[in-house]
């Protein structure tokens, strides 16, 4: 079984919490990291079986679209980007914070 990588990037903490919650409930995936990029940009990262990660990312995207900003900026959604990598190269795990850490081992599916 290939361990896929799924990412959803949003603007702000409330949408990132909503996305993370929906993603781990929508599929048998493990939340491995929430990366604060700069300012309020947050990327939620999950790992799991390819089909489960795809399902979780789709659910996360829909959740992000439902969170409305307090003020009405030009962007009508807080969703910035999303992507699924079915089989990330092992080098990515050595360099980026996408691996299973000891803190998440008990939640690993």
C-alpha positions as CSV (number, residue, x, y, z in Angstrom):
1,X,0.0,0.0,0.0
2,X,1.3,3.4,-1.0
3,X,1.2,6.2,1.6
4,X,-0.1,9.3,-0.1
5,X,0.3,12.9,0.9
6,X,-2.6,15.3,0.9
7,X,-2.4,19.1,1.5
8,X,-5.0,21.8,1.8
9,X,-3.8,25.4,2.2
10,X,-6.1,28.0,3.7
11,X,-6.0,31.6,5.0
12,X,-6.4,31.7,8.8
13,X,-6.6,29.4,11.8
14,X,-10.4,28.8,12.0
15,X,-10.5,27.4,8.4
16,X,-7.4,25.3,9.1
17,X,-9.0,23.8,12.2
18,X,-12.2,23.2,10.2
19,X,-10.3,21.6,7.4
20,X,-8.1,19.4,9.7
21,X,-11.2,18.2,11.5
22,X,-13.2,17.3,8.4
23,X,-10.2,15.6,6.7
24,X,-9.5,13.2,9.6
25,X,-13.2,12.4,9.8
26,X,-13.8,11.9,6.1
27,X,-11.1,9.3,5.4
28,X,-8.8,6.9,7.2
29,X,-5.9,9.4,7.2
30,X,-3.5,10.7,9.8
31,X,-2.9,14.4,10.4
32,X,0.9,14.7,10.3
33,X,1.4,18.5,10.3
34,X,-0.1,21.9,10.1
35,X,2.4,24.3,8.6
36,X,2.1,28.0,9.2
37,X,3.7,29.4,6.0
38,X,3.7,33.2,6.6
39,X,1.2,35.5,8.1
40,X,-2.1,33.6,8.2
41,X,-1.3,31.0,5.5
42,X,-1.7,27.5,7.0
43,X,-1.2,24.2,5.2
44,X,-2.9,21.1,6.6
45,X,-1.0,17.9,5.7
46,X,-2.4,14.3,6.0
47,X,-1.0,10.9,5.1
48,X,-2.7,7.6,4.3
49,X,-3.9,5.3,1.5
50,X,-4.3,7.1,-1.9
51,X,-8.1,6.8,-2.1
52,X,-8.5,7.8,1.5
53,X,-6.3,10.9,1.1
54,X,-8.1,11.9,-2.0
55,X,-11.5,11.6,-0.2
56,X,-10.1,13.6,2.8
57,X,-8.7,16.4,0.6
58,X,-12.0,16.7,-1.3
59,X,-13.8,17.0,2.1
60,X,-11.2,19.5,3.3
61,X,-11.7,21.7,0.2
62,X,-15.4,21.7,0.7
63,X,-15.0,22.6,4.4
64,X,-12.7,25.5,3.5
65,X,-15.2,26.9,1.0
66,X,-17.9,27.0,3.7
67,X,-15.8,29.1,6.2
68,X,-16.6,32.7,5.3
69,X,-14.3,35.6,6.1
70,X,-15.4,38.1,8.7
71,X,-14.9,41.0,6.3
72,X,-15.5,40.7,2.6
73,X,-12.1,40.7,0.9
74,X,-11.7,40.3,-2.9
75,X,-11.4,36.6,-2.3
76,X,-14.7,35.1,-1.4
77,X,-13.1,31.9,-0.1
78,X,-10.3,31.2,2.4
79,X,-9.2,28.2,0.4
80,X,-5.8,28.9,-1.3
81,X,-4.7,25.6,-2.8
82,X,-4.8,21.9,-2.5
83,X,-2.9,18.9,-3.9
84,X,-2.5,15.1,-3.5
85,X,0.8,13.3,-4.2
86,X,0.1,9.6,-4.5
87,X,3.6,8.4,-3.8
88,X,5.9,11.1,-2.5
89,X,9.6,10.4,-3.1
90,X,11.4,9.3,0.1
91,X,13.7,12.4,-0.1
92,X,10.7,14.6,0.6
93,X,10.2,13.0,4.0
94,X,13.8,13.7,4.9
95,X,13.6,17.4,4.0
96,X,10.0,18.4,4.6
97,X,7.8,18.0,7.7
98,X,5.5,15.4,6.1
99,X,6.6,12.2,7.9
100,X,4.9,10.4,10.8
101,X,6.3,12.0,14.0
102,X,6.2,10.2,17.4
103,X,3.4,12.5,18.6
104,X,1.0,11.2,15.8
105,X,2.0,7.5,15.9
106,X,-0.9,6.6,18.1
107,X,-3.3,8.1,15.6
108,X,-1.8,6.5,12.6
109,X,-4.3,4.6,10.5
